[in-house]
C-alpha cells in the first residue's frame, strides 16, 4: 500500500498519560484510523522482545528509529558503538530507515569544521549501515546549533556523504525562516521519508503552562498544530511529494500537543483526505 501513516511513539505515551489509558490501548486507537507505523526513539526499544510483542499484538511496526549523537565531540570508537547499537535495533525490528541527529556545534566552534567532522562520522555510519540493510537519514533539525538545520547544511551532507538520505520534516524550515516548498525542491531527490509537522502561531494551541511553544528566528512563537490546519501548507506539500513519485510513509508529528489523541485522529483524517484527491 502506498503512503501509509505513522506517528511518533512518544505521542502514544503522551496520549495515554493525557487520557489515563495504556500504551496498548492508544496503539489500538491509532490503528483504528489508519496509523500502522511508529517513529521510535532508540531508548524506547531497549527491551526488544517485549516491545516487539506489544507492537505485533497491536498490528503496528517500527517505521523509523531516531537517536541523538555527539559526532562533533566524541571519538570514533564511541560513535561507532552507539550507531551500531541503533543499526542492530533497526535490523531486529525490521525497519530499513534510521534518523541520525548528529550533534551540535558549541558556541566557540566553527560550523564549517563541525560539518567536516560530522560528515566523516556519517560516512562511517552509512558504510556500516549497508551491513544491516538500513538507510541512514538526516532531517532539518530546528536548532541553529545543528549542522543540518538549513537547506545549505543538508545539501552539504547529502552531497558529501555516500549513501546518506533525507527525512523531510515539513515544519522545521519555518524555525529558520526558510520556505519548506523551496527547500523541498532543492532536496527532493534525496527524500526517502517524511515527517508531517505543521506549525501554528495561534496561542490557542498553547498548553496550560505555556511551555509547548518554540520561537522561530524572528522571535515569533510557534505552537503544535493538527496536520493540515497550521501555516505550513502541508496539503500542497503532500501533493508535490505524491506527484513526484514519493510512495513512502507520512509520519504525523506534533510534540507538545495539548490533546495528542485528538490531534492524531484529526491529522490522520486530514492526510487521508488529501491523499484521496
C-alpha atoms as an extended CHARMM CRD file, in Angstrom:
* protein
*
       277  EXT
         1         1  UNK       CA              0.0000000000        0.0000000000        0.0000000000  PROA      1               0.0000000000
         2         2  UNK       CA              1.3390000000        3.4380000000       -0.8880000000  PROA      2               0.0000000000
         3         3  UNK       CA              1.8150000000        6.2950000000        1.5520000000  PROA      3               0.0000000000
         4         4  UNK       CA              0.9360000000        4.5790000000        4.7960000000  PROA      4               0.0000000000
         5         5  UNK       CA              0.6760000000        6.5940000000        8.0120000000  PROA      5               0.0000000000
         6         6  UNK       CA              2.9480000000        6.5780000000       11.0230000000  PROA      6               0.0000000000
         7         7  UNK       CA              3.0640000000        8.5460000000       14.2480000000  PROA      7               0.0000000000
         8         8  UNK       CA              5.7250000000        9.2410000000       16.8180000000  PROA      8               0.0000000000
         9         9  UNK       CA              5.7170000000        6.6150000000       19.5670000000  PROA      9               0.0000000000
        10        10  UNK       CA              6.1930000000        9.4210000000       22.0900000000  PROA      10              0.0000000000
        11        11  UNK       CA              2.7850000000       10.7560000000       21.0740000000  PROA      11              0.0000000000
        12        12  UNK       CA              1.2800000000        7.4040000000       22.0200000000  PROA      12              0.0000000000
        13        13  UNK       CA              2.7860000000        7.6450000000       25.5040000000  PROA      13              0.0000000000
        14        14  UNK       CA              1.6480000000       11.2690000000       25.8210000000  PROA      14              0.0000000000
        15        15  UNK       CA             -1.8730000000       10.3760000000       24.6870000000  PROA      15              0.0000000000
        16        16  UNK       CA             -2.0190000000        7.5030000000       27.1590000000  PROA      16              0.0000000000
        17        17  UNK       CA             -0.9910000000        9.7840000000       30.0340000000  PROA      17              0.0000000000
        18        18  UNK       CA             -3.4260000000       12.5220000000       28.9780000000  PROA      18              0.0000000000
        19        19  UNK       CA             -6.3120000000       10.0470000000       28.8050000000  PROA      19              0.0000000000
        20        20  UNK       CA             -5.3780000000        7.8480000000       31.7860000000  PROA      20              0.0000000000
        21        21  UNK       CA             -5.0530000000        4.9380000000       29.3810000000  PROA      21              0.0000000000
        22        22  UNK       CA             -2.3820000000        2.4220000000       28.3870000000  PROA      22              0.0000000000
        23        23  UNK       CA              0.0810000000        2.4710000000       25.5100000000  PROA      23              0.0000000000
        24        24  UNK       CA             -1.5080000000       -0.6810000000       24.1360000000  PROA      24              0.0000000000
        25        25  UNK       CA             -4.9710000000        0.8670000000       24.0310000000  PROA      25              0.0000000000
        26        26  UNK       CA             -3.6280000000        4.0250000000       22.4230000000  PROA      26              0.0000000000
        27        27  UNK       CA             -1.8290000000        1.9620000000       19.7850000000  PROA      27              0.0000000000
        28        28  UNK       CA             -5.1220000000        0.2450000000       19.0030000000  PROA      28              0.0000000000
        29        29  UNK       CA             -6.8610000000        3.6290000000       18.9460000000  PROA      29              0.0000000000
        30        30  UNK       CA             -4.3420000000        4.9540000000       16.4360000000  PROA      30              0.0000000000
        31        31  UNK       CA             -4.7100000000        1.8280000000       14.3090000000  PROA      31              0.0000000000
        32        32  UNK       CA             -8.4670000000        2.4410000000       14.1010000000  PROA      32              0.0000000000
        33        33  UNK       CA             -7.8780000000        5.4450000000       11.8650000000  PROA      33              0.0000000000
        34        34  UNK       CA             -5.1280000000        4.0130000000        9.7190000000  PROA      34              0.0000000000
        35        35  UNK       CA             -1.8860000000        4.5460000000       11.6240000000  PROA      35              0.0000000000
        36        36  UNK       CA              0.1900000000        1.3700000000       11.4280000000  PROA      36              0.0000000000
        37        37  UNK       CA              3.7550000000        2.6360000000       11.8600000000  PROA      37              0.0000000000
        38        38  UNK       CA              5.7970000000        4.1980000000       14.6550000000  PROA      38              0.0000000000
        39        39  UNK       CA              8.7080000000        6.6270000000       14.7200000000  PROA      39              0.0000000000
        40        40  UNK       CA             10.6410000000        5.4010000000       17.7440000000  PROA      40              0.0000000000
        41        41  UNK       CA             13.2690000000        6.9400000000       19.9660000000  PROA      41              0.0000000000
        42        42  UNK       CA             16.0120000000        4.3170000000       20.2900000000  PROA      42              0.0000000000
        43        43  UNK       CA             15.8580000000        4.1610000000       24.0750000000  PROA      43              0.0000000000
        44        44  UNK       CA             12.1960000000        3.1740000000       23.9470000000  PROA      44              0.0000000000
        45        45  UNK       CA             13.2070000000       -0.0790000000       22.2420000000  PROA      45              0.0000000000
        46        46  UNK       CA             15.6720000000       -1.3100000000       24.8800000000  PROA      46              0.0000000000
        47        47  UNK       CA             13.5490000000       -4.3280000000       25.8560000000  PROA      47              0.0000000000
        48        48  UNK       CA             13.3650000000       -5.5840000000       22.2820000000  PROA      48              0.0000000000
        49        49  UNK       CA             11.3480000000       -8.7630000000       22.6870000000  PROA      49              0.0000000000
        50        50  UNK       CA              8.7110000000       -7.2450000000       24.9680000000  PROA      50              0.0000000000
        51        51  UNK       CA              8.2640000000       -4.1710000000       22.7950000000  PROA      51              0.0000000000
        52        52  UNK       CA              8.0810000000       -6.2100000000       19.6060000000  PROA      52              0.0000000000
        53        53  UNK       CA              5.4530000000       -8.4560000000       21.1670000000  PROA      53              0.0000000000
        54        54  UNK       CA              3.3570000000       -5.3900000000       22.0120000000  PROA      54              0.0000000000
        55        55  UNK       CA              3.7250000000       -3.9410000000       18.5110000000  PROA      55              0.0000000000
        56        56  UNK       CA              2.8600000000       -7.2650000000       16.8680000000  PROA      56              0.0000000000
        57        57  UNK       CA             -0.2480000000       -7.6660000000       19.0160000000  PROA      57              0.0000000000
        58        58  UNK       CA             -1.4410000000       -4.1820000000       18.0090000000  PROA      58              0.0000000000
        59        59  UNK       CA             -0.6470000000       -4.6070000000       14.3100000000  PROA      59              0.0000000000
        60        60  UNK       CA              1.9410000000       -1.8130000000       14.1420000000  PROA      60              0.0000000000
        61        61  UNK       CA              5.5690000000       -1.7960000000       13.0300000000  PROA      61              0.0000000000
        62        62  UNK       CA              8.5850000000        0.4190000000       13.5020000000  PROA      62              0.0000000000
        63        63  UNK       CA              8.7690000000        2.8020000000       10.5440000000  PROA      63              0.0000000000
        64        64  UNK       CA             11.9650000000        4.5730000000       11.6170000000  PROA      64              0.0000000000
        65        65  UNK       CA             14.2460000000        4.8430000000       14.6510000000  PROA      65              0.0000000000
        66        66  UNK       CA             15.8700000000        8.0960000000       15.7170000000  PROA      66              0.0000000000
        67        67  UNK       CA             18.6710000000        8.8560000000       18.1390000000  PROA      67              0.0000000000
        68        68  UNK       CA             20.8090000000       11.7840000000       19.2870000000  PROA      68              0.0000000000
        69        69  UNK       CA             24.5790000000       11.5500000000       18.8630000000  PROA      69              0.0000000000
        70        70  UNK       CA             27.5250000000       13.8280000000       19.5700000000  PROA      70              0.0000000000
        71        71  UNK       CA             29.5950000000       13.2400000000       16.4560000000  PROA      71              0.0000000000
        72        72  UNK       CA             31.4690000000       16.5790000000       16.6860000000  PROA      72              0.0000000000
        73        73  UNK       CA             32.9250000000       15.7920000000       20.1180000000  PROA      73              0.0000000000
        74        74  UNK       CA             33.0570000000       12.0280000000       20.7630000000  PROA      74              0.0000000000
        75        75  UNK       CA             35.8220000000        9.7840000000       19.4550000000  PROA      75              0.0000000000
        76        76  UNK       CA             35.3420000000        7.4180000000       16.5310000000  PROA      76              0.0000000000
        77        77  UNK       CA             35.0630000000        4.2450000000       18.6390000000  PROA      77              0.0000000000
        78        78  UNK       CA             32.4390000000        5.7270000000       20.9490000000  PROA      78              0.0000000000
        79        79  UNK       CA             30.4110000000        6.9270000000       17.9830000000  PROA      79              0.0000000000
        80        80  UNK       CA             30.6450000000        3.5500000000       16.2790000000  PROA      80              0.0000000000
        81        81  UNK       CA             29.4580000000        1.6570000000       19.3560000000  PROA      81              0.0000000000
        82        82  UNK       CA             26.4340000000        3.9120000000       19.6150000000  PROA      82              0.0000000000
        83        83  UNK       CA             25.4100000000        3.8580000000       15.9700000000  PROA      83              0.0000000000
        84        84  UNK       CA             25.9160000000        0.0960000000       15.6650000000  PROA      84              0.0000000000
        85        85  UNK       CA             23.5010000000       -0.3800000000       18.5570000000  PROA      85              0.0000000000
        86        86  UNK       CA             20.9950000000        1.7140000000       16.6070000000  PROA      86              0.0000000000
        87        87  UNK       CA             21.5480000000       -0.2260000000       13.3810000000  PROA      87              0.0000000000
        88        88  UNK       CA             21.2690000000       -3.5750000000       15.1620000000  PROA      88              0.0000000000
        89        89  UNK       CA             17.9970000000       -2.4640000000       16.7420000000  PROA      89              0.0000000000
        90        90  UNK       CA             16.6580000000       -1.3580000000       13.3540000000  PROA      90              0.0000000000
        91        91  UNK       CA             17.5030000000       -4.7410000000       11.8760000000  PROA      91              0.0000000000
        92        92  UNK       CA             15.8080000000       -6.5260000000       14.7850000000  PROA      92              0.0000000000
        93        93  UNK       CA             12.5710000000       -4.5850000000       14.3040000000  PROA      93              0.0000000000
        94        94  UNK       CA             12.6970000000       -4.8910000000       10.5230000000  PROA      94              0.0000000000
        95        95  UNK       CA             12.8600000000       -1.2090000000        9.6930000000  PROA      95              0.0000000000
        96        96  UNK       CA             15.1030000000       -0.0380000000        6.8830000000  PROA      96              0.0000000000
        97        97  UNK       CA             15.4750000000        3.6040000000        7.9710000000  PROA      97              0.0000000000
        98        98  UNK       CA             17.0930000000        5.4010000000       10.8680000000  PROA      98              0.0000000000
        99        99  UNK       CA             17.2600000000        9.1130000000       11.6090000000  PROA      99              0.0000000000
       100       100  UNK       CA             20.5280000000       10.4060000000       12.9950000000  PROA      100             0.0000000000
       101       101  UNK       CA             20.5670000000       13.6530000000       14.9700000000  PROA      101             0.0000000000
       102       102  UNK       CA             24.3280000000       14.0700000000       14.7130000000  PROA      102             0.0000000000
       103       103  UNK       CA             25.0240000000       16.6130000000       17.4390000000  PROA      103             0.0000000000
       104       104  UNK       CA             25.5160000000       20.3500000000       17.8290000000  PROA      104             0.0000000000
       105       105  UNK       CA             28.2350000000       22.9360000000       17.4820000000  PROA      105             0.0000000000
       106       106  UNK       CA             29.4400000000       24.6710000000       20.6390000000  PROA      106             0.0000000000
       107       107  UNK       CA             29.4960000000       28.4660000000       20.9190000000  PROA      107             0.0000000000
       108       108  UNK       CA             33.2680000000       28.6620000000       20.4740000000  PROA      108             0.0000000000
       109       109  UNK       CA             33.3850000000       26.3650000000       17.4240000000  PROA      109             0.0000000000
       110       110  UNK       CA             33.1220000000       26.9560000000       13.6880000000  PROA      110             0.0000000000
       111       111  UNK       CA             30.1370000000       25.3750000000       11.9430000000  PROA      111             0.0000000000
       112       112  UNK       CA             32.2550000000       24.5360000000        8.8850000000  PROA      112             0.0000000000
       113       113  UNK       CA             34.6830000000       22.4800000000       10.9860000000  PROA      113             0.0000000000
       114       114  UNK       CA             31.8080000000       20.8080000000       12.8130000000  PROA      114             0.0000000000
       115       115  UNK       CA             30.2700000000       19.7610000000        9.4890000000  PROA      115             0.0000000000
       116       116  UNK       CA             33.5250000000       18.1890000000        8.3060000000  PROA      116             0.0000000000
       117       117  UNK       CA             33.7750000000       16.0320000000       11.4060000000  PROA      117             0.0000000000
       118       118  UNK       CA             30.0870000000       15.0910000000       11.2660000000  PROA      118             0.0000000000
       119       119  UNK       CA             30.4290000000       14.1520000000        7.5910000000  PROA      119             0.0000000000
       120       120  UNK       CA             33.2810000000       11.7740000000        8.4750000000  PROA      120             0.0000000000
       121       121  UNK       CA             31.2490000000       10.0500000000       11.1720000000  PROA      121             0.0000000000
       122       122  UNK       CA             28.1710000000        9.8870000000        8.9220000000  PROA      122             0.0000000000
       123       123  UNK       CA             30.2420000000        8.3260000000        6.1350000000  PROA      123             0.0000000000
       124       124  UNK       CA             31.3930000000        5.6320000000        8.5410000000  PROA      124             0.0000000000
       125       125  UNK       CA             27.8430000000        5.0960000000        9.7860000000  PROA      125             0.0000000000
       126       126  UNK       CA             26.4280000000        4.8320000000        6.2710000000  PROA      126             0.0000000000
       127       127  UNK       CA             29.0850000000        2.2710000000        5.3540000000  PROA      127             0.0000000000
       128       128  UNK       CA             28.2290000000        0.2150000000        8.4370000000  PROA      128             0.0000000000
       129       129  UNK       CA             24.5030000000        0.5510000000        7.6970000000  PROA      129             0.0000000000
       130       130  UNK       CA             24.9500000000       -1.4070000000        4.4710000000  PROA      130             0.0000000000
       131       131  UNK       CA             25.7200000000       -4.4860000000        6.5850000000  PROA      131             0.0000000000
       132       132  UNK       CA             22.2660000000       -4.2290000000        8.1320000000  PROA      132             0.0000000000
       133       133  UNK       CA             20.2730000000       -3.2320000000        5.0550000000  PROA      133             0.0000000000
       134       134  UNK       CA             19.4840000000        0.1240000000        6.6540000000  PROA      134             0.0000000000
       135       135  UNK       CA             19.4480000000        3.6550000000        5.2000000000  PROA      135             0.0000000000
       136       136  UNK       CA             20.7710000000        6.4950000000        7.3720000000  PROA      136             0.0000000000
       137       137  UNK       CA             18.9050000000        9.8060000000        7.1370000000  PROA      137             0.0000000000
       138       138  UNK       CA             19.1800000000       13.3600000000        8.4240000000  PROA      138             0.0000000000
       139       139  UNK       CA             16.3440000000       15.8120000000        8.9430000000  PROA      139             0.0000000000
       140       140  UNK       CA             16.1530000000       19.6080000000        9.0080000000  PROA      140             0.0000000000
       141       141  UNK       CA             16.6150000000       19.8410000000       12.7710000000  PROA      141             0.0000000000
       142       142  UNK       CA             15.1930000000       23.0600000000       14.1890000000  PROA      142             0.0000000000
       143       143  UNK       CA             18.1490000000       24.4320000000       16.1280000000  PROA      143             0.0000000000
       144       144  UNK       CA             20.7380000000       26.8410000000       14.6850000000  PROA      144             0.0000000000
       145       145  UNK       CA             23.4620000000       24.9200000000       16.5090000000  PROA      145             0.0000000000
       146       146  UNK       CA             22.5970000000       21.8840000000       14.4220000000  PROA      146             0.0000000000
       147       147  UNK       CA             24.8230000000       21.3850000000       11.3690000000  PROA      147             0.0000000000
       148       148  UNK       CA             21.7580000000       20.2610000000        9.3940000000  PROA      148             0.0000000000
       149       149  UNK       CA             19.2750000000       22.9790000000       10.3340000000  PROA      149             0.0000000000
       150       150  UNK       CA             19.1920000000       24.7690000000        6.9700000000  PROA      150             0.0000000000
       151       151  UNK       CA             18.8410000000       23.7710000000        3.3310000000  PROA      151             0.0000000000
       152       152  UNK       CA             22.5080000000       24.5640000000        2.7000000000  PROA      152             0.0000000000
       153       153  UNK       CA             23.6110000000       22.4390000000        5.6380000000  PROA      153             0.0000000000
       154       154  UNK       CA             21.5630000000       19.4770000000        4.4690000000  PROA      154             0.0000000000
       155       155  UNK       CA             22.8380000000       19.8010000000        0.9170000000  PROA      155             0.0000000000
       156       156  UNK       CA             26.4100000000       19.7520000000        2.2140000000  PROA      156             0.0000000000
       157       157  UNK       CA             25.8620000000       16.3700000000        3.8410000000  PROA      157             0.0000000000
       158       158  UNK       CA             23.7880000000       14.9040000000        1.0140000000  PROA      158             0.0000000000
       159       159  UNK       CA             26.4940000000       15.8250000000       -1.4840000000  PROA      159             0.0000000000
       160       160  UNK       CA             29.4400000000       14.7070000000        0.6420000000  PROA      160             0.0000000000
       161       161  UNK       CA             28.2790000000       11.5160000000        2.3670000000  PROA      161             0.0000000000
       162       162  UNK       CA             27.7730000000        8.4650000000        0.1740000000  PROA      162             0.0000000000
       163       163  UNK       CA             24.5020000000        6.6700000000        0.8790000000  PROA      163             0.0000000000
       164       164  UNK       CA             23.0510000000        9.3400000000        3.1690000000  PROA      164             0.0000000000
       165       165  UNK       CA             19.4300000000       10.2960000000        2.5710000000  PROA      165             0.0000000000
       166       166  UNK       CA             16.9310000000       12.8520000000        3.8190000000  PROA      166             0.0000000000
       167       167  UNK       CA             13.8980000000       12.7220000000        6.0940000000  PROA      167             0.0000000000
       168       168  UNK       CA             11.8700000000       15.7640000000        5.0340000000  PROA      168             0.0000000000
       169       169  UNK       CA             10.3760000000       17.4990000000        8.0710000000  PROA      169             0.0000000000
       170       170  UNK       CA              7.7530000000       19.8620000000        6.7000000000  PROA      170             0.0000000000
       171       171  UNK       CA              7.6550000000       22.1360000000        9.7550000000  PROA      171             0.0000000000
       172       172  UNK       CA             11.2480000000       22.6970000000       10.7500000000  PROA      172             0.0000000000
       173       173  UNK       CA             12.2450000000       25.1110000000        7.9800000000  PROA      173             0.0000000000
       174       174  UNK       CA              9.7530000000       27.5580000000        9.4880000000  PROA      174             0.0000000000
       175       175  UNK       CA             12.0750000000       27.8030000000       12.5040000000  PROA      175             0.0000000000
       176       176  UNK       CA             14.9720000000       29.1270000000       10.4090000000  PROA      176             0.0000000000
       177       177  UNK       CA             12.6550000000       31.2900000000        8.2690000000  PROA      177             0.0000000000
       178       178  UNK       CA             13.1820000000       29.2160000000        5.1350000000  PROA      178             0.0000000000
       179       179  UNK       CA             10.4520000000       28.0900000000        2.7430000000  PROA      179             0.0000000000
       180       180  UNK       CA              9.5310000000       24.4220000000        3.0420000000  PROA      180             0.0000000000
       181       181  UNK       CA              8.4810000000       24.4460000000       -0.6210000000  PROA      181             0.0000000000
       182       182  UNK       CA             11.8200000000       25.8140000000       -1.7980000000  PROA      182             0.0000000000
       183       183  UNK       CA             13.7720000000       23.5070000000        0.4930000000  PROA      183             0.0000000000
       184       184  UNK       CA             11.8670000000       20.5090000000       -0.8260000000  PROA      184             0.0000000000
       185       185  UNK       CA             12.6600000000       21.4280000000       -4.4140000000  PROA      185             0.0000000000
       186       186  UNK       CA             16.3610000000       21.6590000000       -3.5450000000  PROA      186             0.0000000000
       187       187  UNK       CA             16.4390000000       18.3870000000       -1.6390000000  PROA      187             0.0000000000
       188       188  UNK       CA             13.7020000000       16.2380000000       -3.1580000000  PROA      188             0.0000000000
       189       189  UNK       CA             15.9810000000       13.7520000000       -4.9210000000  PROA      189             0.0000000000
       190       190  UNK       CA             17.3090000000       12.6870000000       -1.5140000000  PROA      190             0.0000000000
       191       191  UNK       CA             13.9240000000       12.2570000000        0.2360000000  PROA      191             0.0000000000
       192       192  UNK       CA             13.1540000000        8.7380000000        1.4840000000  PROA      192             0.0000000000
       193       193  UNK       CA             10.9560000000        9.5400000000        4.4910000000  PROA      193             0.0000000000
       194       194  UNK       CA              8.6240000000       12.3570000000        5.5740000000  PROA      194             0.0000000000
       195       195  UNK       CA              7.6160000000       13.8860000000        8.9030000000  PROA      195             0.0000000000
       196       196  UNK       CA              4.3920000000       15.8480000000        8.5360000000  PROA      196             0.0000000000
       197       197  UNK       CA              4.7620000000       18.6110000000       11.1040000000  PROA      197             0.0000000000
       198       198  UNK       CA              2.5440000000       21.6630000000       10.9550000000  PROA      198             0.0000000000
       199       199  UNK       CA              3.0130000000       24.8800000000       12.9270000000  PROA      199             0.0000000000
       200       200  UNK       CA              0.6320000000       27.4650000000       14.3330000000  PROA      200             0.0000000000
       201       201  UNK       CA              1.1880000000       30.9760000000       15.6490000000  PROA      201             0.0000000000
       202       202  UNK       CA             -2.1700000000       30.8650000000       17.4540000000  PROA      202             0.0000000000
       203       203  UNK       CA             -1.7370000000       30.8120000000       21.2440000000  PROA      203             0.0000000000
       204       204  UNK       CA             -4.9810000000       28.8420000000       21.4560000000  PROA      204             0.0000000000
       205       205  UNK       CA             -2.6990000000       25.8370000000       20.8520000000  PROA      205             0.0000000000
       206       206  UNK       CA             -0.5970000000       26.6290000000       23.9290000000  PROA      206             0.0000000000
       207       207  UNK       CA             -0.6730000000       24.2650000000       26.8830000000  PROA      207             0.0000000000
       208       208  UNK       CA             -1.7710000000       25.3540000000       30.3460000000  PROA      208             0.0000000000
       209       209  UNK       CA              1.6970000000       26.4400000000       31.4840000000  PROA      209             0.0000000000
       210       210  UNK       CA              2.6700000000       27.8330000000       28.0640000000  PROA      210             0.0000000000
       211       211  UNK       CA              5.7180000000       25.5930000000       27.6380000000  PROA      211             0.0000000000
       212       212  UNK       CA              4.9020000000       23.9550000000       24.2950000000  PROA      212             0.0000000000
       213       213  UNK       CA              5.8170000000       26.9310000000       22.1340000000  PROA      213             0.0000000000
       214       214  UNK       CA              9.0890000000       27.4350000000       20.2540000000  PROA      214             0.0000000000
       215       215  UNK       CA             10.3450000000       30.7460000000       18.9130000000  PROA      215             0.0000000000
       216       216  UNK       CA             11.3730000000       30.9410000000       15.2720000000  PROA      216             0.0000000000
       217       217  UNK       CA             14.4410000000       33.0360000000       14.4550000000  PROA      217             0.0000000000
       218       218  UNK       CA             12.3110000000       36.1700000000       14.1990000000  PROA      218             0.0000000000
       219       219  UNK       CA             11.1350000000       35.6330000000       17.7750000000  PROA      219             0.0000000000
       220       220  UNK       CA              7.5530000000       34.6500000000       16.9100000000  PROA      220             0.0000000000
       221       221  UNK       CA              6.2640000000       31.7270000000       18.9700000000  PROA      221             0.0000000000
       222       222  UNK       CA              5.2090000000       28.6130000000       17.0840000000  PROA      222             0.0000000000
       223       223  UNK       CA              2.8450000000       26.0500000000       18.5940000000  PROA      223             0.0000000000
       224       224  UNK       CA              1.9830000000       22.4520000000       17.7160000000  PROA      224             0.0000000000
       225       225  UNK       CA             -0.7800000000       22.0590000000       15.1570000000  PROA      225             0.0000000000
       226       226  UNK       CA             -3.0290000000       19.3820000000       13.7630000000  PROA      226             0.0000000000
       227       227  UNK       CA             -1.5570000000       18.4120000000       10.3950000000  PROA      227             0.0000000000
       228       228  UNK       CA             -3.0430000000       20.4550000000        7.5270000000  PROA      228             0.0000000000
       229       229  UNK       CA             -4.5500000000       23.0100000000        9.9310000000  PROA      229             0.0000000000
       230       230  UNK       CA             -1.4950000000       25.2270000000       10.5050000000  PROA      230             0.0000000000
       231       231  UNK       CA              0.5630000000       27.6540000000        8.4680000000  PROA      231             0.0000000000
       232       232  UNK       CA              2.8950000000       25.2940000000        6.5830000000  PROA      232             0.0000000000
       233       233  UNK       CA              0.6200000000       24.3940000000        3.6870000000  PROA      233             0.0000000000
       234       234  UNK       CA              1.0860000000       20.6710000000        4.1310000000  PROA      234             0.0000000000
       235       235  UNK       CA             -1.7090000000       19.6710000000        1.7640000000  PROA      235             0.0000000000
       236       236  UNK       CA              0.2600000000       21.3130000000       -1.0630000000  PROA      236             0.0000000000
       237       237  UNK       CA              3.4880000000       19.6240000000        0.0140000000  PROA      237             0.0000000000
       238       238  UNK       CA              1.8100000000       16.2080000000        0.1320000000  PROA      238             0.0000000000
       239       239  UNK       CA              0.5340000000       16.8310000000       -3.3740000000  PROA      239             0.0000000000
       240       240  UNK       CA              4.0400000000       17.6650000000       -4.5880000000  PROA      240             0.0000000000
       241       241  UNK       CA              5.5470000000       14.6030000000       -2.9540000000  PROA      241             0.0000000000
       242       242  UNK       CA              2.9900000000       12.2320000000       -4.4240000000  PROA      242             0.0000000000
       243       243  UNK       CA              3.2060000000       13.8580000000       -7.8650000000  PROA      243             0.0000000000
       244       244  UNK       CA              6.9830000000       13.4060000000       -7.7380000000  PROA      244             0.0000000000
       245       245  UNK       CA              6.5520000000        9.6990000000       -7.0600000000  PROA      245             0.0000000000
       246       246  UNK       CA              7.0180000000        9.5380000000       -3.3050000000  PROA      246             0.0000000000
       247       247  UNK       CA              5.3810000000        6.2990000000       -2.1470000000  PROA      247             0.0000000000
       248       248  UNK       CA              6.8110000000        6.1140000000        1.3600000000  PROA      248             0.0000000000
       249       249  UNK       CA              5.2930000000        6.8050000000        4.7340000000  PROA      249             0.0000000000
       250       250  UNK       CA              3.9260000000       10.0260000000        6.1240000000  PROA      250             0.0000000000
       251       251  UNK       CA              4.7130000000       10.3280000000        9.8430000000  PROA      251             0.0000000000
       252       252  UNK       CA              2.4130000000       12.5220000000       11.9230000000  PROA      252             0.0000000000
       253       253  UNK       CA              4.3420000000       14.7710000000       14.3060000000  PROA      253             0.0000000000
       254       254  UNK       CA              3.0580000000       17.2670000000       16.8610000000  PROA      254             0.0000000000
       255       255  UNK       CA              5.1760000000       17.1760000000       20.0110000000  PROA      255             0.0000000000
       256       256  UNK       CA              3.6150000000       19.1780000000       22.8160000000  PROA      256             0.0000000000
       257       257  UNK       CA              0.0230000000       18.8350000000       21.5860000000  PROA      257             0.0000000000
       258       258  UNK       CA             -2.4720000000       19.5740000000       24.3370000000  PROA      258             0.0000000000
       259       259  UNK       CA             -4.5680000000       16.5620000000       23.2780000000  PROA      259             0.0000000000
       260       260  UNK       CA             -2.4400000000       14.0290000000       21.4610000000  PROA      260             0.0000000000
       261       261  UNK       CA             -5.2940000000       11.5850000000       20.8170000000  PROA      261             0.0000000000
       262       262  UNK       CA             -7.4590000000       14.2470000000       19.1740000000  PROA      262             0.0000000000
       263       263  UNK       CA             -4.5340000000       15.6680000000       17.1860000000  PROA      263             0.0000000000
       264       264  UNK       CA             -3.5770000000       12.1990000000       15.9170000000  PROA      264             0.0000000000
       265       265  UNK       CA             -7.0970000000       11.3680000000       14.8420000000  PROA      265             0.0000000000
       266       266  UNK       CA             -7.7220000000       14.6780000000       13.0740000000  PROA      266             0.0000000000
       267       267  UNK       CA             -4.2680000000       14.6830000000       11.4830000000  PROA      267             0.0000000000
       268       268  UNK       CA             -4.8140000000       11.1900000000       10.0810000000  PROA      268             0.0000000000
       269       269  UNK       CA             -8.2330000000       12.1770000000        8.7370000000  PROA      269             0.0000000000
       270       270  UNK       CA             -6.8370000000       15.3070000000        7.0940000000  PROA      270             0.0000000000
       271       271  UNK       CA             -3.9530000000       13.4440000000        5.4700000000  PROA      271             0.0000000000
       272       272  UNK       CA             -6.2420000000       10.7410000000        4.0990000000  PROA      272             0.0000000000
       273       273  UNK       CA             -8.4920000000       13.4140000000        2.5930000000  PROA      273             0.0000000000
       274       274  UNK       CA             -5.5430000000       15.0000000000        0.8180000000  PROA      274             0.0000000000
       275       275  UNK       CA             -4.3070000000       11.6370000000       -0.4580000000  PROA      275             0.0000000000
       276       276  UNK       CA             -7.7870000000       10.7860000000       -1.7330000000  PROA      276             0.0000000000
       277       277  UNK       CA             -7.9290000000       13.8360000000       -4.0180000000  PROA      277             0.0000000000
